[in-house]
Amino acid sequence: MSETPRQLPSSIRRRRGRRQSVRRHAGSGRGLARAALVALILLVVAWWASRDTVELRTLVPADHTYHIALLDIVTHRDAIIESPVWRALPEAAHAGRVLELLGRDTKMPAWVLNNLMGELSYVTGSDLDQYADVVYLARMTRVGRLLEYLHVFWPGIVDDNAGGLHLRHVEDSGLYYAVRGRVLLASLSRDALIRCLTLREDEILPEGAFHTVLDRSGPEQVRGLISFPPDTPVGGLLRSLTFALHIDRTSAHMEYRGILYESWRERFGRLLGNAAPRPLIAPPPGIAGISVDVGKSLDEVCYGIGEAFDIDALREESMTLAANPDDADPDEPDLRSFLAMLSMLGPGVRLSLQGVDLDEFIPMPELAGSLDAQGALVRALLETLRAPDDAAPWEPYARFDPETRLASIPMIGGPSLEPTFAVYDDRLYVSSSARIAHEWLGNPPSAQALPQHGNLYLRIEPLSCLEAWAGVGRELVAQDLLKGYSPETFDASIQQWRARLAPIEHIALLLAIDRGALAGRISVEGVGTVQTTDAADTTAAPEP
Amino acid sequence: MQLRPSLICAVLLAIWPASAAHALEAGAAKVDITPPLGTPLNGYLDRWGRGAIDVHDPISARCLYLEDRDAKVFLINVDLCVINPELRARVRALAPGVVPVENIILTATHTHNAQGAMCDGILFRWFAGRRMPDVLEATAEGIAVAMQGAYEAKRRAAVGVGTIEQNDLSENRRIEDGPRDPQIGIVRVDDQDGAPIAILANFAAHPTTVSEDDRYTISADFPGAFYEELESLAPEGCIAMFTNGAQGDQRARNPENRSGWEYPASLGRILARRVYEAARGIKGLEDPVRLTTARPALPPTIAASFLPSDTILQCLEIGDAVFHFFPGEPCVEIGLELRRRALERGYTTQMTVGLANDHLFYFAPRSWYPELRYESAWSLYGPAIEDWFYAEFSKLMSRGAPDGSSDAPDLPDPEAADPVEAFPYGYFARLEGDPYAVGRIRGHAFGARIADTYEQTVVAPCDSGALIPDTGLWAVAPPFVNQTPLALPRLAIGARPMLRGLPDATQRTLEGIADGAGLPFDAVWLTQVMPTYAEQAEIDDLYRSPFCTMFAAVGDRAGADRLLVARNLDWPTSEPVVVLEERAEGRRPFLQVGFPWNVGVFTGMNDRGLVVAAERVEAQGRPGIDGPPIELILRRVLEETETLRDALAILTAATHVQGYHVMLAATQVGAPPEDADASPDAARSAARDAADADAPAPPDFPSSGPAACVVEFGAEIRVRHPANGLALGVAPASPAADETAAARYTRVRELTEDNRIIAVSRMQEILTDRAPGLTGRARIYSDRTRYVTVFVPRERKVFVACRQADGTLTAYREYTIAPSPDLPDPVEPPDEENAS
């Protein structure tokens, strides 16, 4: 066609002008309709293109050892990052790495990220050592799905046909991902990703197990199921562990339930057989404390430990034999009295670390606690304690002071190295320090029941424990007795730890033994939310 | 007669300066500082920090204040076991500000039944018990109150000093009838009316007379009884004072044979009566008082983690009397020697006061250092600490030595002439002077390398736990505890008995090396003994002693040289080789091929052509540690002997040695002992090599001319003679030869079989043999061979080649040791007949 402009006669130009004017008036209505139609079509196409055609579960291998569901993680991302829980975790837990990942600037607007991650994220894999096969799955929103279509405009993302599986490869990060329906799958391992995309029906995670992981029982943001192979360190003890984790700005709580291997049930049979959650008394106030009650007297606990850990000296046969030697002197305190005493003690035992006496002969932890006891019998037994007539006052014989009604054993050093005992009501109060025993004289700490039942309760104030250790460390480092530190490097190290632990008020663990399972709750409380323990129910994620 | 006022003024003016110069003022006071029950008592480790349960007599702080024109002094005695730094600091802080703190002399009586509880350091709490800040504060306040009281009580005074002798109140607690200090020093301070302000006794004995049953009872011990008795004898207001002397090895006797509390009471009473009686005869004078205080750097200590690097020394002069204050417990030998030196300087009286201002444990004389006695074990600043005190106190005394000499040692200036000459992969040095100077120059020249060897062979295995015992408290210490600072002194103390039998000259050389290198003596000594120590423990063979190859050709086999000794040394670590020619005064010069740190001799020859070389032979047992390591015995052989028989006498007397073979070769055999049957070599059985059983029975050593033998230190000491003119370090077929040694020496024998005469060059070839069929230590020249030497004793010459980085040898360097000019040279001229 020629590019020469055509000249039309004026009459023709007029006719055309009128036609166009009419067309313009009628066309504004039609144009809108047409646009609406296009939009509708686009909407339909988008609706169709972003429909949820693939169930996330069908992309999860059943034989993976861990399954972790992140529920609405985007909403809680900031709260999670600010939580003190990360500071409480040891270096080995790679908490810093998790924080880095969560806090990383993705260079995407938050709304894009939210739509891509959707309301459900799921992490799964088998390698509990290197986490080399971890696969991340997310159910995107429709918007997220549509946004993903725009990946072609995103530099650095290339198609990877993968035998028709249509993966995409983010070259910068080495990440592979694929989309099925509205499910986004991503992994650093191409093989792991491909496997998820090519599961046979019988390789897919069963629906029941999937819902075990997924179905919320409370406000938790993370739920998980881990099956431990027997050849792993934890796997020697636990077959599986389910947990539900809730993290907010000031605290974190994890409910858990672990299933013991049968071999361990047998091994701990004597110690923990028939154990069931029991009412627990809080340990005396201190910087760390423990309360234990497995429903058995202490002699039974000793025998149980002897069998569980194969300690000959603690087995019932050995102890009974040792307690009844042929040449026993009836006047000498012997193992029989000790065993008799043990049988009168329990089942509840509480112990707390009050601090460390840095001035003692050697820096000495000060421990104090109480034991359930057959009060009258134990009191009577204590009153019989006396040293031989020719014993010097400092010789380490247990003796009873009728004036204070305290029994004590002189040891080396000063008062913080003098185990002392007293009976008040139906409890035997014990202390490694005579000083504490005298403080408690006649007025021991009141017994406060914990709100939950269980068999073991642990509570620790990390900052206070750190300060106690810092004191010991300074005593040692002053004479070059602390390996690897000079006074300067030690102080710097303590300062770092102090900064890390300052936001944490305490960490508590509750454990209950119930029908071959260990269940309970771990809480990390930040400063300002002081609670001895939470009153929430201890129902963990159900056993798969 | 009427004196004119102007004349009176003139007379007064004339006499004023003289009297004003000695216008002595003095005051004294005492304060009860008895601690509360429950306070741990200081002094006995086996109290384990338990608290006191009773009080027998009070604990007090007693202070004498002296002031004249030139000096203001607080002399304080406290009934404590020691003056620890925490207490000293607190007393200085609380002291009345009327005198400089340096003029406070704080001494402890050393009672073992007074409060501890004042030490911060964890280690010291094992003696002193738990830390009780209240007790520290109360004690320091009590002392300060006593000081204030003494100051406020000051008045015009006269002071007199005297001594009496005793023979029944103290004795040496380590050596029966051993040295003791018979002197009781007395200081009497009177006011202008002649009334005694204070009477002080200085007496050297441990106040440890309280019985075992009363171990947890508070008491000042016999000084408490002394105070009580003396104050009852003296006019009212007289303060009794007691300072202990050079009591390190002195204990109190029991002259009236009393028991229980009567023992300290009786002793204190007797002492008080004698002192008071003598004090009555002492005339008080307005003698000038002079106090000098110094804070010199101490010699380095292996216990540097818990002992200071400097200390307070004080010297108080009152007229012609001088008092030396020691920051710990000097043994009496040191006190007596210091007295002798002071009297030589013109002082009429000398008193040593121990336990002043600090407690650096014991100070034992040099002669005690090798002995595993309590006092010497806790003497942690080296054997030369006594010399250090003599030198430092000489600087503080106002009177010089009569001959103008100084007690400070005349140290060589190591910078003056650098004796070290470097060659590829090694050094040569000629060291001359007295044994100490020789060591000091060597220490200075190789200090960094010696320190490095110490770090690698001693400190590192302590850090890694290899040298930490796995018993007792060592085993239960938590893993975060650094045990090295504790293990090092423990190792050092354990190694000291190996100094026994070492010539004084060698020990002086070691002291010189330590000083020259700036290292603790114990560190240098531990480095020496580590090859032997390492054999005792299953630790890395990095620290093990040498496995070598050595053989000698004797007589015709050596041709005209008549005697040749070939020797290479296999050593686990690669270190520069040092060829040292030591020419210490009074010792025979010798030439040693070794390393920078080793004072002992693994390979060497003296100026008489006597050659020694040692080889570790595992099958013969582990080296003993009841005497010096073999290499130090070989050093002694070189320094003290000329002939093979003399050398053998020293070697065969070293019955503690096991696990070594020593090649001994000499140009002179020496005269046989008169009682030949009783001679050591005969007694130890001159054994023939089992492998040479078919050889003709070897004669005893030839009557003259060169000879060689191998001394085998196994379960018994055997002397093996050469077979066919060849002496091998290990006989291949003997039980002493393990598989590798048998292969190595079999190879030597093969290589020498066809040589009727084995010349130097052939020996050099053999020493570098790397037979393809053999590996590792079975090779003569192995991967660990560090140097190769061939000795030509007749010419006092040695050829040395070192291993290079690529495993090959450097060219041979030739060294000749000149005979000592002041001694005749017995080396015979070449025998023409044999030479032909």
Chai-1 contact restraints between the chains, C-beta under 6 A:
chainA,res_idxA,chainB,res_idxB,connection_type,confidence,min_distance_angstrom,max_distance_angstrom,comment,restraint_id
A,D359,B,R130,contact,1.0,0.0,6.0,A-B,restraint_1
A,D359,B,R131,contact,1.0,0.0,6.0,A-B,restraint_2
A,E360,B,R130,contact,1.0,0.0,6.0,A-B,restraint_3
A,F361,B,G49,contact,1.0,0.0,6.0,A-B,restraint_4
A,F361,B,R125,contact,1.0,0.0,6.0,A-B,restraint_5
A,F361,B,R130,contact,1.0,0.0,6.0,A-B,restraint_6
A,P393,B,I53,contact,1.0,0.0,6.0,A-B,restraint_7
A,W394,B,R50,contact,1.0,0.0,6.0,A-B,restraint_8
A,W394,B,Y216,contact,1.0,0.0,6.0,A-B,restraint_9
A,I412,B,W48,contact,1.0,0.0,6.0,A-B,restraint_10
A,I412,B,G49,contact,1.0,0.0,6.0,A-B,restraint_11
A,G413,B,G49,contact,1.0,0.0,6.0,A-B,restraint_12
A,G414,B,R130,contact,1.0,0.0,6.0,A-B,restraint_13
A,E475,B,I122,contact,1.0,0.0,6.0,A-B,restraint_14
A,Q479,B,G121,contact,1.0,0.0,6.0,A-B,restraint_15
A,Q479,B,S305,contact,1.0,0.0,6.0,A-B,restraint_16
A,Q479,B,F306,contact,1.0,0.0,6.0,A-B,restraint_17
A,D480,B,S305,contact,1.0,0.0,6.0,A-B,restraint_18
A,D480,B,P485,contact,1.0,0.0,6.0,A-B,restraint_19
A,L481,B,V481,contact,1.0,0.0,6.0,A-B,restraint_20
A,L481,B,N482,contact,1.0,0.0,6.0,A-B,restraint_21
A,L482,B,N482,contact,1.0,0.0,6.0,A-B,restraint_22
A,K483,B,F480,contact,1.0,0.0,6.0,A-B,restraint_23
A,K483,B,N482,contact,1.0,0.0,6.0,A-B,restraint_24
